Amino acid sequence: MIACPVLSLPNLNSTASTSEPNSEPQARKLKSSSQLNRWSRARAIRSGRKLDRSGNQSGQAVAGVKSPPPPPVHFQSTESSVSLETEKTSDGVEKTAGKSIYMISDGTGWTVEHSVNAALGQFEHCLVDRGCAVNTHLFSGIDDVEQLMGIIKQAAKEGAMVTYTLADPSMAESAEQACKIWGIPSTDILGPITEAIASHLGVSPSGLPRGAPGRNFPLSDEYFKRIEAIEFTIKQDDGALPKNLIKADIVLAGVSRTGKTPLSIYLAQKGYKVANVPIVMGVELPKTLFQVDPEKVFGLTVNSVVLQAIRRARAKSLGFGAEVRSNYSEMDYVREELEFAGRIFAQNPAWPVIEVTGKAIEETAAVVLRLYHDRKNRCSMPRISKRY
Amino acid sequence: MIACPVLSLPNLNSTASTSEPNSEPQARKLKSSSQLNRWSRARAIRSGRKLDRSGNQSGQAVAGVKSPPPPPVHFQSTESSVSLETEKTSDGVEKTAGKSIYMISDGTGWTVEHSVNAALGQFEHCLVDRGCAVNTHLFSGIDDVEQLMGIIKQAAKEGAMVTYTLADPSMAESAEQACKIWGIPSTDILGPITEAIASHLGVSPSGLPRGAPGRNFPLSDEYFKRIEAIEFTIKQDDGALPKNLIKADIVLAGVSRTGKTPLSIYLAQKGYKVANVPIVMGVELPKTLFQVDPEKVFGLTVNSVVLQAIRRARAKSLGFGAEVRSNYSEMDYVREELEFAGRIFAQNPAWPVIEVTGKAIEETAAVVLRLYHDRKNRCSMPRISKRY
């Protein structure tokens, strides 16, 4: 058996909830800084909550768990600190450097993963230089309490924090109580928003994860619309089938390497049928581009220096010949082509032109959809509204 | 100006934070049920928090806001109830039926949207029959406090609840305080998890939204890997370029309409290079499919009755002729083709076969990735690990 990225561990089904973990949880050493303290205080004061999460809180038995894992009684001194460097444990298993975040879900786990990723974006300043390396571990489809307890036990051993999305209130409760007993910092990602929506609607949540037998509506019309949008968008990619531009919700136009394809795909995943039309100097654009509703056409532009760098890398990776490469990525050509695109955009003033330099696809998509919905709804407050 | 889906409203910049809203917020009528009460109590007891969110809490001035909006002093009786039916306000603007959820973000807003959608999945039992119709409104790129206050003011008028992801602590604080003052239920989606990660890492968050000037690392290597994966996956779609199967991370094989294309695209968005190979009776499969590492090949199968229904709808929408249609979607043919695929799967026992009937693409993707990472890491506990 090859070593796991963090720690190999015994088969869950035979050990979960019934025996003590092989080694005791590590004591937590919290690196603290005055900056963190200031920030924590500010948040604690604002929220009226306490930040303190010291381990080993005395807890009651976990509700819903037949045999709760015993709380840690003592700590092994050999494992008493969380090291940021790779080290080998006594059984030769390599432990990966960095702190761990466990993400547990009774469904796909994409919501907890998405939220943790977004929150980690707030720590890029230290993640990039590995000053605070982080390992995330996603456990999806966790639908019984034994599995859940096994994972939380492992989190305790590893000194990880635990985040979870568990629709079944008794599972969520078990997770919370077990983390309390074991002194593990934990966050219920969807609990608070589900609770707030329940109050707002005056309706209680189903408590069933997606795909559970009691859930009767797994695939909605909106779902099939999204699938259709993806298929449409792939077929229309890179100027294919210009006759069908009329059927698109959104049309993207721009020179090569402005991110039209990944942007189209991202928007398609959100349910929009997207066509993209490449602007190439000397190649006539399809007439249909000027016949469709100009409010659905978006121009993409990018800084010429950045574009040249991207194109050079691209030409190299595709193994273009020297002649093609110079045409494609030389500065004069890049500038001229961007100017050519600029003239087309100027002739079509109803098309918004979006500068994509340094923007992630997700960010450009947000701008496109904001404009798309603004124009469609003529609201003075930019918003994207949906009905459920 | 065409009517907005909910309410048209005056230009924000001229009115936000400086004048009272045009009409006062509506009194909240909370539909309550004994089921909801039981559920709320259970959660409140578990979390040690109070569910009570009654409006008009006396609040202090909003920190970080130059001139906080005055708290509502009185309610107009003409707008005092939240109706679930469409109605017209005095200025002829149509109000949409259902309760509103405002989603405010200083970035793209995809995290708050994703979380609210996931939470709404818990209310499908009443959303489907419109027993509790919901309208969501996404406000992305909200980076100044005046805009923020304008939106919260509008939420108050509309009787909406507010959810937000705001990286800047003073913006988050302003939102929280304003919602308190105005008696609006509000949820900070990313605050708790960011706070927990800060404690865990011993590092304070940057407080800067993605793309803000102080953020220097907008596009990581992982980001470019994802873009590359999307481009690879589109090129490989539907059996194109079988020579390149070797370069794929994941290969999907299945008969037509088992969801290979949207599943490939979804996995590509997560950074995996995916190739998909259609299984068609009478058509030889590419030899490379049997030469690549069998651990990266996944078979997809589906219930024959469901497949026939999907294919019939597909054939109709594509306008297939009668002969093609019968071959493609007649029951005998569908069954035979599935059996043909089944024999290929049986001959390649290392390929896991996933039954996709009734599964959303996201759910199948979760299964594929769980198996993919399990096999790669040989962990006894199924997890998907990543380093940051």
Interface residues (C-beta under 8 A of the other chain):
Chain A: M1 I2 C4 P5 V6 S8 L9 P10 N11 L12 L30 K31 S32 S33 Q35 L36 R38 W39 S40 A42 R43 R46 S47 L51 R53 T96 G98 K99 I101 G107 T108 G109 W110 T111 H114 S115 V116 A118 A119 L120 G121 Q122 F123 E124 H125 C126 L127 V128 G131 C132 A133 V134 N135 T136 H137 L138 F139 S140 G141 G150 I151 Q154 M161 T163 T165 A167 P169 A172 E173 E176 P185 S186 T187 I189 L190 G191 P192 I193 T194 E195 A196 I197 A198 S199 H200 L201 G202 V203 S204 P205 S206 G207 L208 R210 G211 R215 F217 P218 L219 S220 Y223 R226 I227 I230 E231 I234 D237 G259 T261 P262 I265 Y266 A268 Q269 G358 K359 A360 I361 E362 E363 A365 A366 V367 R370 N377 R378 C379 S380 M381 P382 R383 I384 S385 K386 R387 Y388
Chain B: M1 I2 C4 P5 V6 S8 L9 P10 N11 L12 L30 K31 S32 S33 Q35 L36 R38 W39 S40 A42 R43 R46 S47 L51 R53 T96 G98 K99 I101 G107 T108 G109 W110 T111 H114 S115 V116 A118 A119 L120 G121 Q122 F123 E124 H125 C126 L127 V128 G131 C132 A133 V134 N135 T136 H137 L138 F139 S140 G141 G150 I151 Q154 M161 T163 T165 A167 P169 A172 E173 E176 P185 S186 T187 I189 L190 G191 P192 I193 T194 E195 A196 I197 A198 S199 H200 L201 G202 V203 S204 P205 S206 G207 L208 R210 G211 R215 F217 P218 L219 S220 Y223 R226 I227 I230 E231 I234 D237 G259 T261 P262 I265 Y266 A268 Q269 G358 K359 A360 I361 E362 E363 A365 A366 V367 R370 N377 R378 C379 S380 M381 P382 R383 I384 S385 K386 R387 Y388
